[in-house]
Amino acid sequence: FYFWWPKLTGKMLDERLGKFQFWLLFIGFQLTFLIQHWLGVAGMPRRYADYLASDGFEVMNIVSSVGSIILAVSFLPFLWNVYRTWRHAPKVEVDDPWGWGGSLEWATSCPPPRHNFTTLPPIRSERPAFDLHHPELAPKNMPVGAQVVGDKPTADALAGGKE
């Protein structure tokens, strides 16, 4: 979601808050579902209304419940990040704020205009936007429409034939 946010809105989410939210979500997820996995391996049957204290599942179920609360709370920093970005973040000035987007949507502005492109950019590989931003790494002497297999163009493409 963080990757596509600048393309959708033209603004970048706060990276520091995003990392905090990620770790909170990750820890909550692991505490909830990894504990449930371990309980299943230990023999806890599913879909029982009650477990006896003598079964020994009580403490791990409480830890799993705390994990689910952490998981739910982890969405609050995300919502705050979205709100704060929407209201106060500056507009993204470049087409590709990450610098390594490969597909065509990263060759147009953030957010893109309704029609996307006035003219289609040249497509010389499977990563046209990357080629536009890093021409020194783009394949050289490739016919338009050539298909690359491995590190060489196909014989059809070199002969000028259709793919």
Secondary structure, 3 states (H helix, E strand, C coil): CCCCHHHHHCECCCHHHHHHHHHHHHHHHHHHHHHHHHHHHCCCCCCCCCCCHHHCCHHHHHHHHHHHHHHHHCHHHHHHHHHHHHHHCCECCCCCCCCCCCCHHHHCCCCCCCCCCCCCCCCCCCCHHHHHHCHHHCCCCCCCCCCEECCEECHHHHCCCCC
